Amino acid sequence: MTVGRLDHAGPCTVVVCRYQPELLAALLDHPARAEREVEVCLVLERADVRYESPDPRLLARCRKVYTVGSLDSLAELSAVAVDVRQTCPPVIRVCNQNELSQFGAGYLRMLVQDAPADPRHHVAHRDKRLMKELVRDAGVPVTRFRSLADAQDEAATAEVGKELTAPLIVKPAAGFGASATVRVEETAELAAAATGLRFDPAQRSRHLIVEEFVPGEELCVDAIWSDGREQTFVVHRYLRPRITVLENALDGSMILAPEEYPELYDRLRQMHARINPALGIADGPTHLEVFQRPDGELVFSEIASRGGGAWVQLMLGAYHGRSTWSLIADTALTGGIPPLKPAWPHVGGISIRPTVPGVITSAPTDEELRAFPGTITWHRQRQIGERARLTGPSDWYFFLILGAHSATELDALCVRAARTFTMHTDTDTDTA
């Protein structure tokens, strides 16, 4: 979200939360930075320094680099915000591409901006209960849901079960990536499911949201905005529901060509036109997830004020012919992006993972990948010799991006690639 004006005269500042080297480099190298005298400040968590090995050359080019224990620390962020206000040019943008730092980035925006902001908005970008409340009040269809603050509260759990109709989805109110998310077929199973969730250590809150299951196709919209105006708008559909990927072994999505789905694109734009003001979204990337019922109704699931994770950024970059990070830098520094022409009419991406935990012993080779039809690019999240834990749907190992001339061809390629390329571990009985 914008915290200053892009037409601000004189020197200005962009603040980046967490270490995202591609975005940081795109901002630092952007031609408009020198023309507009734009400074870049970086706010790192100690975990970034410890595990991400930030490039000292990038850090040296920043006006200031702050290190905090956590972007959830109000005391630390307050101190950073005051120092930025007093020692740096006016802030025109706070950029954040990390799911877990959205609370802190939103709070930081409020402190460094001069225009008043609704304090509910940055909370609603993470807590799905408030998110759905505000979106529902804006007239967007939302599945019925209830808040469950304490899974051990038997009376509260029973009341939630009475108010909703199974099947139900139970998940952390501020969760991410389908982590600790389960489907409950009967309300009688709700208490056991809620108390049995295995939370990711990064999920500090244990509050839950319980919602009615929505049958139908799962769609996503990845967009970039500037001053409320659409800069990019791409619809893609998951190959299989993300909650089931560990069972069906087909995890990925395909971009739906705008010329083939004009009515769907129009309806999703209308939905965004209600969602964005309700949540205070005017600038930067968003990742919207929607269900399309069998009767065609679109039902809001959730939205994040960041780009899609996993393979999504690689897929969008292959489609646009430019990385998403460079496009975000364009909008942050110039307010827009140059015209884009899709490099492929149909682009998709899949995630490849081992089937059993253990130390990774084999993975697709570069030669095998280059020889596979439609291959555009790939990215290795884990290397041979590292341990595969398979803790959930968002435990990433390997991404493959494919292009094709038709949707049918692309779908077949994704299925074929998922069956062709495997990763083995030292406990895999197929290779023992």
VEXDREN-241692 format. One record per residue (C-alpha): residue number from 1; residue in one letter; chain; x, y, z. Coordinates in steps of 0.02 Angstrom, whole numbers, m for minus. Each point is the difference from the previous one (the first is absolute). Layout:
<sites>
{NUM, "A", "A", {X, Y, Z}};
...
</sites>
This chain:
<sites>
{1, "M", "A", {0, 0, 0}};
{2, "T", "A", {57, 177, m34}};
{3, "V", "A", {57, 99, 151}};
{4, "G", "A", {47, 156, m95}};
{5, "R", "A", {m32, 70, m172}};
{6, "L", "A", {94, m52, m155}};
{7, "D", "A", {m11, 179, m62}};
{8, "H", "A", {92, 60, 156}};
{9, "A", "A", {127, 131, m50}};
{10, "G", "A", {178, m25, 56}};
{11, "P", "A", {91, m146, 81}};
{12, "C", "A", {m104, m143, 70}};
{13, "T", "A", {17, m173, 79}};
{14, "V", "A", {m61, m177, m33}};
{15, "V", "A", {2, m118, 149}};
{16, "V", "A", {19, m188, m31}};
{17, "C", "A", {m52, m123, 137}};
{18, "R", "A", {94, m165, 9}};
{19, "Y", "A", {137, m57, m117}};
{20, "Q", "A", {m62, m26, m177}};
{21, "P", "A", {156, 15, m109}};
{22, "E", "A", {m89, 9, m169}};
{23, "L", "A", {m113, 142, 55}};
{24, "L", "A", {141, 90, 89}};
{25, "A", "A", {112, m9, m154}};
{26, "A", "A", {m143, 56, m114}};
{27, "L", "A", {m28, 154, 107}};
{28, "L", "A", {184, 43, 20}};
{29, "D", "A", {37, m22, m187}};
{30, "H", "A", {m156, 88, m66}};
{31, "P", "A", {40, 149, m114}};
{32, "A", "A", {m134, 106, 83}};
{33, "R", "A", {89, m14, 168}};
{34, "A", "A", {141, 116, m53}};
{35, "E", "A", {m117, 118, m92}};
{36, "R", "A", {m115, 18, 151}};
{37, "E", "A", {133, m12, 138}};
{38, "V", "A", {m83, m151, 79}};
{39, "E", "A", {82, m76, 153}};
{40, "V", "A", {m30, m181, 51}};
{41, "C", "A", {m11, m53, 183}};
{42, "L", "A", {m4, m184, 49}};
{43, "V", "A", {m76, m77, 156}};
{44, "L", "A", {69, m173, 35}};
{45, "E", "A", {m47, m128, 130}};
{46, "R", "A", {144, m87, 89}};
{47, "A", "A", {m60, m160, m84}};
{48, "D", "A", {35, 81, m169}};
{49, "V", "A", {179, 36, 52}};
{50, "R", "A", {24, m174, 70}};
{51, "Y", "A", {m82, m106, m135}};
{52, "E", "A", {m13, 104, m160}};
{53, "S", "A", {182, 58, m13}};
{54, "P", "A", {m44, 175, m64}};
{55, "D", "A", {116, 62, m137}};
{56, "P", "A", {112, 131, 83}};
{57, "R", "A", {14, 92, m166}};
{58, "L", "A", {m189, 29, m4}};
{59, "L", "A", {m4, 50, 182}};
{60, "A", "A", {141, 124, m25}};
{61, "R", "A", {m103, 92, m133}};
{62, "C", "A", {m147, 28, 119}};
{63, "R", "A", {m18, 167, 90}};
{64, "K", "A", {m27, m96, 162}};
{65, "V", "A", {m13, m181, 54}};
{66, "Y", "A", {m95, m35, 161}};
{67, "T", "A", {3, m170, 86}};
{68, "V", "A", {m143, m47, 118}};
{69, "G", "A", {m34, m158, 95}};
{70, "S", "A", {m172, m14, m78}};
{71, "L", "A", {m113, 102, m111}};
{72, "D", "A", {m135, m43, 126}};
{73, "S", "A", {89, 106, 132}};
{74, "L", "A", {m94, 163, 21}};
{75, "A", "A", {140, 74, 105}};
{76, "E", "A", {135, m34, m131}};
{77, "L", "A", {m106, 56, m148}};
{78, "S", "A", {m51, 159, 91}};
{79, "A", "A", {183, 44, 25}};
{80, "V", "A", {39, m35, m184}};
{81, "A", "A", {m147, 106, m58}};
{82, "V", "A", {51, 150, 105}};
{83, "D", "A", {180, m9, m62}};
{84, "V", "A", {m57, m13, m181}};
{85, "R", "A", {m113, 151, 20}};
{86, "Q", "A", {138, 104, 77}};
{87, "T", "A", {152, m50, m104}};
{88, "C", "A", {m65, m48, m173}};
{89, "P", "A", {m96, 89, m139}};
{90, "P", "A", {m190, m25, m1}};
{91, "V", "A", {m55, m180, m26}};
{92, "I", "A", {m98, m33, m160}};
{93, "R", "A", {m18, m189, 19}};
{94, "V", "A", {23, m143, 123}};
{95, "C", "A", {28, m163, m93}};
{96, "N", "A", {m28, m169, 79}};
{97, "Q", "A", {m5, m169, m89}};
{98, "N", "A", {0, m115, 151}};
{99, "E", "A", {m159, m77, 68}};
{100, "L", "A", {57, 0, 181}};
{101, "S", "A", {54, 182, 4}};
{102, "Q", "A", {m161, 78, m64}};
{103, "F", "A", {m57, 50, 174}};
{104, "G", "A", {163, 91, 34}};
{105, "A", "A", {13, 79, m172}};
{106, "G", "A", {m177, 67, 17}};
{107, "Y", "A", {39, 73, 170}};
{108, "L", "A", {158, 79, m69}};
{109, "R", "A", {m99, 78, m142}};
{110, "M", "A", {m118, 80, 125}};
{111, "L", "A", {144, 77, 96}};
{112, "V", "A", {99, 72, m146}};
{113, "Q", "A", {m147, 68, m101}};
{114, "D", "A", {m77, 170, 27}};
{115, "A", "A", {m173, m40, m69}};
{116, "P", "A", {m115, m92, 123}};
{117, "A", "A", {m28, m185, m30}};
{118, "D", "A", {m128, m122, 65}};
{119, "P", "A", {95, m105, 130}};
{120, "R", "A", {m111, m149, m39}};
{121, "H", "A", {67, m19, m176}};
{122, "H", "A", {173, m70, 34}};
{123, "V", "A", {m75, m120, 128}};
{124, "A", "A", {m128, m57, m128}};
{125, "H", "A", {138, m40, m124}};
{126, "R", "A", {53, m143, 116}};
{127, "D", "A", {m146, m45, 114}};
{128, "K", "A", {m127, m87, m110}};
{129, "R", "A", {m143, 33, 121}};
{130, "L", "A", {11, 189, m14}};
{131, "M", "A", {45, m16, m185}};
{132, "K", "A", {m161, m96, m37}};
{133, "E", "A", {m103, 116, 110}};
{134, "L", "A", {54, 156, m95}};
{135, "V", "A", {m15, m83, m171}};
{136, "R", "A", {m173, m69, 42}};
{137, "D", "A", {m56, 173, 56}};
{138, "A", "A", {57, 66, m169}};
{139, "G", "A", {m127, m114, m86}};
{140, "V", "A", {116, m139, m57}};
{141, "P", "A", {m62, m181, 23}};
{142, "V", "A", {96, m83, 144}};
{143, "T", "A", {m26, m174, 69}};
{144, "R", "A", {m76, m9, 174}};
{145, "F", "A", {132, m2, 136}};
{146, "R", "A", {24, 13, 187}};
{147, "S", "A", {145, 47, 114}};
{148, "L", "A", {69, m127, 123}};
{149, "A", "A", {123, 84, 117}};
{150, "D", "A", {39, m155, 105}};
{151, "A", "A", {m13, m175, m72}};
{152, "Q", "A", {m1, m68, 177}};
{153, "D", "A", {m162, 93, 39}};
{154, "E", "A", {m125, m141, m21}};
{155, "A", "A", {m154, 110, 16}};
{156, "A", "A", {62, 125, m130}};
{157, "T", "A", {47, m141, m119}};
{158, "A", "A", {m171, m81, 19}};
{159, "E", "A", {m85, 168, m35}};
{160, "V", "A", {101, 24, m159}};
{161, "G", "A", {m50, m175, m55}};
{162, "K", "A", {m184, 42, 24}};
{163, "E", "A", {11, 161, m100}};
{164, "L", "A", {89, m71, m154}};
{165, "T", "A", {m40, m139, m122}};
{166, "A", "A", {129, m134, m38}};
{167, "P", "A", {114, m32, m91}};
{168, "L", "A", {107, 130, 90}};
{169, "I", "A", {174, 69, m23}};
{170, "V", "A", {100, 33, 159}};
{171, "K", "A", {159, 103, m6}};
{172, "P", "A", {100, 134, 92}};
{173, "A", "A", {m82, 171, m11}};
{174, "A", "A", {168, 73, m52}};
{175, "G", "A", {66, m154, m90}};
{176, "F", "A", {91, m16, m165}};
{177, "G", "A", {28, m122, m143}};
{178, "A", "A", {m133, m127, 53}};
{179, "S", "A", {105, m35, 155}};
{180, "A", "A", {m96, m82, 146}};
{181, "T", "A", {m156, m5, m108}};
{182, "V", "A", {m121, m147, 9}};
{183, "R", "A", {m169, m47, m70}};
{184, "V", "A", {m131, m65, 121}};
{185, "E", "A", {m138, m107, m76}};
{186, "E", "A", {m117, m1, 152}};
{187, "T", "A", {m25, 131, 135}};
{188, "A", "A", {24, m136, 130}};
{189, "E", "A", {183, m9, m58}};
{190, "L", "A", {30, 187, 23}};
{191, "A", "A", {68, m4, 178}};
{192, "A", "A", {126, m137, m36}};
{193, "A", "A", {57, 86, m160}};
{194, "A", "A", {20, 170, 84}};
{195, "T", "A", {100, m66, 148}};
{196, "G", "A", {106, m112, m111}};
{197, "L", "A", {68, 133, m119}};
{198, "R", "A", {190, 5, m16}};
{199, "F", "A", {49, 182, m12}};
{200, "D", "A", {151, 65, m92}};
{201, "P", "A", {121, 73, 129}};
{202, "A", "A", {m14, 169, m88}};
{203, "Q", "A", {m187, 7, 40}};
{204, "R", "A", {2, 93, 165}};
{205, "S", "A", {m188, 15, 20}};
{206, "R", "A", {m104, m157, 27}};
{207, "H", "A", {m167, 81, m42}};
{208, "L", "A", {m98, m98, m131}};
{209, "I", "A", {m126, 38, m135}};
{210, "V", "A", {m129, m133, m40}};
{211, "E", "A", {m91, 19, m165}};
{212, "E", "A", {m120, m97, m109}};
{213, "F", "A", {82, m93, m143}};
{214, "V", "A", {m32, 74, m172}};
{215, "P", "A", {m11, m129, m141}};
{216, "G", "A", {65, 47, m171}};
{217, "E", "A", {157, 59, m88}};
{218, "E", "A", {138, 94, 91}};
{219, "L", "A", {59, 157, m91}};
{220, "C", "A", {133, 131, 36}};
{221, "V", "A", {26, 178, m58}};
{222, "D", "A", {174, 75, 7}};
{223, "A", "A", {m2, 186, m33}};
{224, "I", "A", {106, 156, 23}};
{225, "W", "A", {m82, 167, 42}};
{226, "S", "A", {54, 181, m3}};
{227, "D", "A", {m108, 136, 79}};
{228, "G", "A", {m148, m118, m14}};
{229, "R", "A", {28, m35, m185}};
{230, "E", "A", {32, m173, m69}};
{231, "Q", "A", {174, m22, m75}};
{232, "T", "A", {m2, m190, m22}};
{233, "F", "A", {m144, m121, 25}};
{234, "V", "A", {25, m187, m25}};
{235, "V", "A", {m123, m140, 42}};
{236, "H", "A", {65, m176, 28}};
{237, "R", "A", {m81, m158, 65}};
{238, "Y", "A", {74, m133, 112}};
{239, "L", "A", {20, m169, m83}};
{240, "R", "A", {m67, m81, 159}};
{241, "P", "A", {m66, 74, 164}};
{242, "R", "A", {153, 50, 101}};
{243, "I", "A", {m64, m85, 156}};
{244, "T", "A", {14, m169, m90}};
{245, "V", "A", {168, 14, m87}};
{246, "L", "A", {94, m117, 117}};
{247, "E", "A", {m121, m138, m51}};
{248, "N", "A", {m19, 32, m187}};
{249, "A", "A", {181, 53, m37}};
{250, "L", "A", {m55, 131, m127}};
{251, "D", "A", {36, 172, 71}};
{252, "G", "A", {1, 148, m117}};
{253, "S", "A", {m104, 124, m98}};
{254, "M", "A", {m34, 57, m179}};
{255, "I", "A", {m29, 178, m62}};
{256, "L", "A", {m170, 23, m82}};
{257, "A", "A", {20, 100, m160}};
{258, "P", "A", {m102, 163, 10}};
{259, "E", "A", {m64, m17, m178}};
{260, "E", "A", {m70, m173, 41}};
{261, "Y", "A", {m82, 53, 164}};
{262, "P", "A", {m57, 181, m25}};
{263, "E", "A", {m157, m17, 106}};
{264, "L", "A", {94, m80, 145}};
{265, "Y", "A", {133, 137, m5}};
{266, "D", "A", {m136, 133, 0}};
{267, "R", "A", {m88, m77, 151}};
{268, "L", "A", {161, m15, 97}};
{269, "R", "A", {44, 181, m38}};
{270, "Q", "A", {m170, 50, 68}};
{271, "M", "A", {34, m102, 157}};
{272, "H", "A", {169, 84, 22}};
{273, "A", "A", {m83, 170, m19}};
{274, "R", "A", {m96, m37, 161}};
{275, "I", "A", {139, m91, 93}};
{276, "N", "A", {138, 128, m23}};
{277, "P", "A", {m88, 149, 81}};
{278, "A", "A", {m67, m111, 139}};
{279, "L", "A", {177, m52, 47}};
{280, "G", "A", {92, 160, m42}};
{281, "I", "A", {93, m74, m148}};
{282, "A", "A", {60, 131, m124}};
{283, "D", "A", {179, m44, m45}};
{284, "G", "A", {116, m147, m22}};
{285, "P", "A", {m33, m184, m34}};
{286, "T", "A", {m147, m105, 59}};
{287, "H", "A", {m39, m185, m3}};
{288, "L", "A", {m187, m38, 4}};
{289, "E", "A", {m73, m174, 20}};
{290, "V", "A", {m179, m33, m54}};
{291, "F", "A", {m114, m151, m17}};
{292, "Q", "A", {m115, m18, m149}};
{293, "R", "A", {m151, m105, 47}};
{294, "P", "A", {m73, m125, m126}};
{295, "D", "A", {m138, 127, m35}};
{296, "G", "A", {130, 132, m44}};
{297, "E", "A", {m11, 108, 156}};
{298, "L", "A", {167, 72, 56}};
{299, "V", "A", {32, m12, 187}};
{300, "F", "A", {141, 95, 85}};
{301, "S", "A", {127, m108, 91}};
{302, "E", "A", {144, 115, 51}};
{303, "I", "A", {122, 131, m63}};
{304, "A", "A", {179, 45, 42}};
{305, "S", "A", {85, 168, m26}};
{306, "R", "A", {148, m86, m83}};
{307, "G", "A", {29, m101, m157}};
{308, "G", "A", {m39, m185, m8}};
{309, "G", "A", {131, m115, 73}};
{310, "A", "A", {87, m159, m57}};
{311, "W", "A", {2, m19, m191}};
{312, "V", "A", {m119, 146, m31}};
{313, "Q", "A", {130, 138, m22}};
{314, "L", "A", {101, m107, m121}};
{315, "M", "A", {m160, m39, m97}};
{316, "L", "A", {m52, 183, m9}};
{317, "G", "A", {175, 52, m51}};
{318, "A", "A", {m1, m127, m142}};
{319, "Y", "A", {m172, 61, m55}};
{320, "H", "A", {40, 187, 5}};
{321, "G", "A", {176, m18, m63}};
{322, "R", "A", {59, 101, 151}};
{323, "S", "A", {23, m43, 182}};
{324, "T", "A", {m136, 52, 120}};
{325, "W", "A", {133, 82, 108}};
{326, "S", "A", {47, 120, m139}};
{327, "L", "A", {m184, 42, m28}};
{328, "I", "A", {m25, 36, 185}};
{329, "A", "A", {151, 114, m6}};
{330, "D", "A", {m74, 88, m152}};
{331, "T", "A", {m163, 38, 89}};
{332, "A", "A", {87, 52, 161}};
{333, "L", "A", {114, 125, m87}};
{334, "T", "A", {m99, 56, m153}};
{335, "G", "A", {m182, m42, 37}};
{336, "G", "A", {m19, m114, m150}};
{337, "I", "A", {80, m131, m112}};
{338, "P", "A", {37, m6, m187}};
{339, "P", "A", {m119, m100, m112}};
{340, "L", "A", {25, m187, 16}};
{341, "K", "A", {m23, m135, m130}};
{342, "P", "A", {m17, m179, 63}};
{343, "A", "A", {149, m103, m53}};
{344, "W", "A", {m106, m159, m9}};
{345, "P", "A", {m189, m14, m28}};
{346, "H", "A", {m13, m131, 137}};
{347, "V", "A", {117, m17, 150}};
{348, "G", "A", {m9, m110, 153}};
{349, "G", "A", {108, m54, 145}};
{350, "I", "A", {13, m155, 108}};
{351, "S", "A", {82, m44, 165}};
{352, "I", "A", {98, m163, 10}};
{353, "R", "A", {39, m78, 168}};
{354, "P", "A", {57, m168, 70}};
{355, "T", "A", {m135, m122, 52}};
{356, "V", "A", {82, m53, 164}};
{357, "P", "A", {108, 96, 126}};
{358, "G", "A", {188, m24, 7}};
{359, "V", "A", {160, 66, m74}};
{360, "I", "A", {m21, 46, m184}};
{361, "T", "A", {103, m118, m108}};
{362, "S", "A", {m56, 46, m177}};
{363, "A", "A", {m89, 138, m94}};
{364, "P", "A", {m36, 44, m183}};
{365, "T", "A", {158, 50, m93}};
{366, "D", "A", {18, 156, m107}};
{367, "E", "A", {19, m110, m155}};
{368, "E", "A", {m162, m94, 37}};
{369, "L", "A", {m94, 162, 28}};
{370, "R", "A", {64, 84, m158}};
{371, "A", "A", {m51, m152, m102}};
{372, "F", "A", {m179, 1, 66}};
{373, "P", "A", {m122, 85, m122}};
{374, "G", "A", {m62, 171, 53}};
{375, "T", "A", {129, 30, 136}};
{376, "I", "A", {28, 187, 29}};
{377, "T", "A", {95, 4, 164}};
{378, "W", "A", {19, m87, 168}};
{379, "H", "A", {57, 37, 175}};
{380, "R", "A", {76, m113, 133}};
{381, "Q", "A", {m57, 42, 176}};
{382, "R", "A", {95, m147, 77}};
{383, "Q", "A", {158, m89, m56}};
{384, "I", "A", {57, m181, 2}};
{385, "G", "A", {63, m37, 175}};
{386, "E", "A", {m128, 110, 87}};
{387, "R", "A", {m139, m75, 105}};
{388, "A", "A", {m179, m13, m60}};
{389, "R", "A", {m124, 11, 142}};
{390, "L", "A", {m165, 11, m95}};
{391, "T", "A", {m83, 99, 138}};
{392, "G", "A", {m142, 68, m105}};
{393, "P", "A", {m60, 59, m172}};
{394, "S", "A", {115, 152, 6}};
{395, "D", "A", {161, m95, 34}};
{396, "W", "A", {88, 43, m163}};
{397, "Y", "A", {136, m97, m94}};
{398, "F", "A", {m2, 27, m188}};
{399, "F", "A", {m101, 109, m122}};
{400, "L", "A", {m20, m27, m187}};
{401, "I", "A", {m79, 128, m118}};
{402, "L", "A", {m75, m58, m165}};
{403, "G", "A", {m70, 87, m154}};
{404, "A", "A", {m118, m62, m136}};
{405, "H", "A", {m106, 62, m145}};
{406, "S", "A", {m166, m61, 72}};
{407, "A", "A", {m77, m30, 170}};
{408, "T", "A", {m28, m184, m40}};
{409, "E", "A", {182, m22, m49}};
{410, "L", "A", {60, 89, 157}};
{411, "D", "A", {m111, m104, 115}};
{412, "A", "A", {68, m159, m76}};
{413, "L", "A", {179, 63, 18}};
{414, "C", "A", {m24, 41, 184}};
{415, "V", "A", {m71, m173, 37}};
{416, "R", "A", {138, m84, m102}};
{417, "A", "A", {138, 102, 85}};
{418, "A", "A", {m67, m41, 173}};
{419, "R", "A", {8, m185, m44}};
{420, "T", "A", {169, 11, m87}};
{421, "F", "A", {104, 101, 121}};
{422, "T", "A", {27, m67, 174}};
{423, "M", "A", {107, 34, 152}};
{424, "H", "A", {59, m148, 103}};
{425, "T", "A", {59, m14, 179}};
{426, "D", "A", {106, m127, 91}};
{427, "T", "A", {m158, m74, 76}};
{428, "D", "A", {m91, m18, m166}};
{429, "T", "A", {m40, m186, m21}};
{430, "D", "A", {m11, 20, m189}};
{431, "T", "A", {186, 36, m7}};
{432, "A", "A", {59, m108, 144}};
</sites>
